[in-house]
């Protein structure tokens, strides 16, 4: 490094780093495990790190186990020796990675990057790792669980060719055996709950012929624009956002909602979505507190419903005979509203929990249902207020007559 013009301080830093790495290798007795080999093509504007794009093709994962390293002298296999088919797996797809380093107040990626992501030629696989894929396929006895993308039908043949078929979904099980396994106490697999994360589907739901890459539709779906946006938003040129065309002929009349679906979101046709429109998990992030927030919201709604029910029951029990008719009508109006609060809370809780679990794209709030129930309560209170005014006015008129 000194001969190439590096300073003494830089050389000392690299020497310290190298010594620390060697110390970790010797202390933890680390050995070569997995080697990834690919042809990389990098795209970058010189002296500009705002956008960096790399394309990896001819991707292979090779196991580095099973040979003598001679005390760390050798760090990979002898290239002249033949590799067994169970020691190498060839990944059937190319991997495109886009790295953005946006600075300042402009956090919007360039338009051409957004157009590339939404071109329909890319399939986003959340948290994909070459090393994890290679270890799962070639060293299954050393891993506790395998990544979700191994069940994708497009990589199944390459995994079987590498002898890793035991980590895949079994296709030789009968319906009785599947039900027996489900009743054994094990919960559903990740791909049963997040099936939309597999770009081409699994072996039981093969979408290899109908799969579509990430497009403006999937980007709009993650932003709750699916089947609702119009061409007007796209004409405005909103940076980084492409909107779904609501006038598309594929939607037709299926996107129309009735009165019930307008009030309650779980009855809406907008909840139905095409698998090609489902947004990747990286665009629909979930934090653990979201589950607890859903439960707290459910408990608050139940509390309000029980409070209204208690008030209505108290009015029915302690209403005087003189006000029997008005009090009973008022209490009987509050009872169905309190019941509506509880039923509404239960349905919204289950509906939102299912969307959170499966990470279905779109909006998870419900402004209309709360508005309708709150409006009904306000209407009952207004009627009660007017009834009281009528009783007072009637009482005053009788008193004046006396």
Secondary structure, DSSP 8 states (H G I E B T S, - for coil): -TTTT--HHHHHHHHHHHHHHHHHHHHTT----EEEEEEEEEEE-TT--SEEEEEEEEEEEEE--SS--TTTT--S--TTS---GGGEEE-SS-EEEEEE---TT--S--HHHHHHHTBSS----TT--HHHHHHHHH-GGG-SS--GGGG-HHHHHHHHHTT-GGGS--SS--HHHHHHHHTTT----HHHHSGGGSTT--SSS--TTT---SBHHHHHHHTT-TTT--HHHHHTT-TT-----TT-TTTGGGG---HHHHH-GGG-GGG---GGG---GGGS---HHHHHHHHHHHHHHHHHHHHHHHHHHHHHHH--STTHHHHHHHHHHHHHHHHHHHHHHHHHHHHHHHHHHHT-SS----HHHHHHHHHHHHHHHHHHHHHHHHHHHHHHHHHHH-
